[in-house]
Amino acid sequence: MYEFVETESIIVLALILIIIVFVAFFPLAFIYSMLFGWAHQSSKNKKLLAREQKVAGIVGGDNIHTLSTPINLEDISKCGLVMTNITVSPSWWQLFIGGIKSIFGGQIKSYDKVLAYGRAEVMQRLREQALGEGWSEVINVRVETSMVMNKVKGGQQNKIGTLEFLAYGTGIR
Amino acid sequence: MTSNTETIPGFKITKSFGVTTGSTVRAKHIGKDILAGLKNIVGGELKAYTELLMEARTEALGRMMMDAAQRGANAVVNVRFATSSVAGGAAELFAYGTAVTVEQE
């Protein structure tokens, strides 16, 4: 009888602990997002800027463009598709701010930043991949945006806000 | 050879085989979904999804090129991509283009 009571109390204690962890997790994660999300994203932005300058130094300008004919190259021996992608999402804090802002309308800066970063990053990856694969120029570059991995609940999209950017073009040499 | 331009500069299209397509539907397992959800707290890139989508797109492109090769084409021009999310956590990647034979000018 005595032992039975003890195991029961342990189970109850464990359940209470699990509930506390789950209840505390979301507010804590939210505060973490508020404090460190910005730092995390701005450090990524700085790295991107450094990479952009490095590639610009190597090729002397830009090696990707949106025209369908080559600018510098005269005779072409080979061509192939070059594509890169990135998935980005706003942090919980940015989603929260964006949600409030979208009630009143107007420019939503918190989403703006994430989208601008994603697009700049995917273009930079295209430049780096073109360099890495040995293409001297990438022509006809297109950038596409799509929402992916969103759970559909009762016909309405749940706002997780995962966006995919795809950049592709034809590499020539 | 693949290209997303209408003609390949420096090459001449001799024969067209019509539209060639390739598609695939992919989903990540639930563990990766949860990890991506945690990464979501600070925002920024979700590497698991980036990799998944690139793998899937490469496969769709591969299927498209297989289809073109079976018809006897040696190049695919004017390649386009389309992405749609079909169900919770799954994405369909679709690639299409025109299968042609090309000759160097």
Contacts between the chains, C-beta under 8 A, distances in Angstrom:
chain1	res1	chain2	res2	distance
A	29	B	41	4.9
A	30	B	41	7.9
A	32	B	41	6.2
A	32	B	42	7.4
A	33	B	41	4.6
A	33	B	42	5.9
A	33	B	43	7.5
A	36	B	42	5.9
A	37	B	41	7.3
A	37	B	42	4.5
A	37	B	43	5.2
A	40	B	42	4.5
A	40	B	43	7.2
A	40	B	44	6.0
A	41	B	42	7.5
A	41	B	43	5.9
A	41	B	44	5.4
A	44	B	44	5.8
A	44	B	45	7.5
A	68	B	5	4.8
A	68	B	6	6.7
A	69	B	9	5.9
A	70	B	9	5.6
A	75	B	10	6.2
A	76	B	8	7.7
A	76	B	9	5.4
A	76	B	10	3.6
A	76	B	11	7.6
A	77	B	10	7.6
A	78	B	1	7.4
A	79	B	1	5.7
A	79	B	3	5.4
A	79	B	8	5.5
A	79	B	9	7.6
A	79	B	10	7.9
A	79	B	11	7.9
A	80	B	1	6.2
A	80	B	2	6.0
A	80	B	3	7.5
A	81	B	2	4.2
A	81	B	3	6.6
A	81	B	4	6.4
A	81	B	61	7.2
A	81	B	79	6.0
A	83	B	57	6.9
A	83	B	81	7.7
A	84	B	54	7.8
A	85	B	50	6.0
A	85	B	53	5.7
A	85	B	54	5.4
A	85	B	57	7.2
A	86	B	45	5.9
A	86	B	50	5.5
A	87	B	45	6.6
A	87	B	46	4.7
A	87	B	49	4.0
A	87	B	50	4.8
A	87	B	53	6.6
A	88	B	43	7.5
A	88	B	44	6.3
A	88	B	45	5.6
A	88	B	46	7.1
A	89	B	40	5.3
A	89	B	43	5.9
A	89	B	44	7.6
A	89	B	46	6.0
A	90	B	43	5.1
A	91	B	40	7.1
A	91	B	41	6.3
A	91	B	42	5.2
A	91	B	43	3.1
A	91	B	44	7.5
A	92	B	40	6.8
A	92	B	41	5.4
A	92	B	43	7.8
A	93	B	43	8.0
A	94	B	43	5.9
A	114	B	43	6.3
A	114	B	44	7.7
A	117	B	44	7.6
A	118	B	45	7.9
A	121	B	45	7.5
A	139	B	5	6.4
A	139	B	9	7.6
A	140	B	3	7.9
A	140	B	4	5.4
A	140	B	5	4.7
A	142	B	4	6.8
A	144	B	81	6.4
A	144	B	83	7.4
A	146	B	83	4.1
A	146	B	84	7.4
A	146	B	85	7.9
A	147	B	85	6.4
A	148	B	49	6.8
A	148	B	53	6.7
A	148	B	83	6.4
A	148	B	85	5.3
A	148	B	91	4.8
A	149	B	28	7.8
A	149	B	33	7.9
A	149	B	36	7.8
A	149	B	49	5.8
A	149	B	85	6.4
A	149	B	89	5.7
A	149	B	90	7.9
A	149	B	91	6.4
A	150	B	85	5.6
A	150	B	88	7.6
A	151	B	88	4.0
A	151	B	89	6.6
A	152	B	85	7.7
A	152	B	87	6.9
A	152	B	88	5.8
A	160	B	40	7.1
A	162	B	36	7.9
A	162	B	40	8.0
A	162	B	46	6.5
A	162	B	49	6.5
A	164	B	49	7.4
A	164	B	50	7.9
A	164	B	53	5.9
A	164	B	83	6.5
A	166	B	57	7.6
A	166	B	81	6.2
A	166	B	83	7.2
A	168	B	4	6.2
A	168	B	79	7.8
A	168	B	81	6.7
A	169	B	4	6.5
A	170	B	2	7.9
A	170	B	3	4.3
A	170	B	4	5.4
A	170	B	5	5.3
A	170	B	8	7.8
A	172	B	9	6.7
A	172	B	10	7.9
